[in-house]
Amino acid sequence: MVSAALVTKNLRRSYDGREAVRGVSLEVNEGEIFGILGPNGAGKTTTLSMISTRIWPTGGDAWVFGKHVVKDVHAARRLLNVAPQEEALYPTLTGQENLEFFARLYGVPKAERGRRVADALEGVELTSRKDDIVQSYSGGMRRRLNLGCALVSAPRLVLLDEPTVGVDPQSRVHIFEAVRKLRTQGVTILYTTHYLAEAEDLCDRIAIMDEGNIVALGTVPELLGLSKTSEVIELRLRPPAERVEGLQAVEGVQRVEQSGPLLRLYTSRAEELLPRLWSEPALEGRIVQVRVSPVSLETIFIELTGKDLRDE
């Protein structure tokens, strides 16, 4: 446990008898960008809140660089910081004044504050706007400053909770650059998101989370290897979106899913299967669009959870 940046074992949290997190076990390596991918309500924020010591677990354990988040709470807090999903900024202060405030709050020695604040501003690319009040910032700039406030304490583990929600494309690029730069400096990142492409592009390993459970964990190639298929045929059907029956029995079809007018067929033999579909009575005259794609992180998520992340 000491050699890992973060270890959780059977971590649980209940609210009024409802389990929001149901036994999460993770091991995050030092210097890794580790993603937790899941829809809103999956338990991502609750998991981060327990790791960051903001709330106590109902059950299970978590260690940050070997420090228990309940038994060694003060030692654990000194090793981590969190950029929460909600902004924690003072709008009438400048960007630099916000960072100076949080540096004092986190107990950064006075002799180091100037350097820490300057490094944080540079890290989130806000040096040129440091003397402007925060209420003049765009939403994306505020999210970047939110991240900067988590960096002034020089944490070894940074928890980022949906850091790009609602930001403009330029700010998203700045946030990605800041996260990658932190990794080059040896900082460990735990990054939650519900954006599939974001997790695939940024994270070294990904845990897929749904309804409080980790349903799969690994690198992108390892997750893709979990699929029993290699291709997905998507058919868009004419309305009305009546249920299509009988396709599971068609040779080459390994799995069938339908969401309204969208029909997904999982297969390893798309080239052979497509001609058969056009002659299927259940589909005759109903197909308006066909798309064939290799198995992706999105299709893995659907296979594992039975739901489309985009629809959450």
Protein Blocks (a to p, Z undefined) as FASTA:
>chain_A
ZZpmbdcehiacdeehiafbghiacdddehiacdddddehilmmmmmmmmnomaccfbdc
ddeehiafklmmmmmmmmgccddfbdcddfkbcfklmmmmmmmmnopafklmmmmmmmmm
mmnopmlmmmpcfklpcfklmmmmmmmmmmmnopabdcdehklgoiafklmmmmmmmmmm
mmmnopacddddfbfklmmmmpmbdcddeehiafbgcdfklmmmmpcbfbdcdddddddd
dddehklmpghiabdcdehjbccdddfblmlmmmmmmmpmklgokafbdcdddddfklmm
mmmnopafklZZ
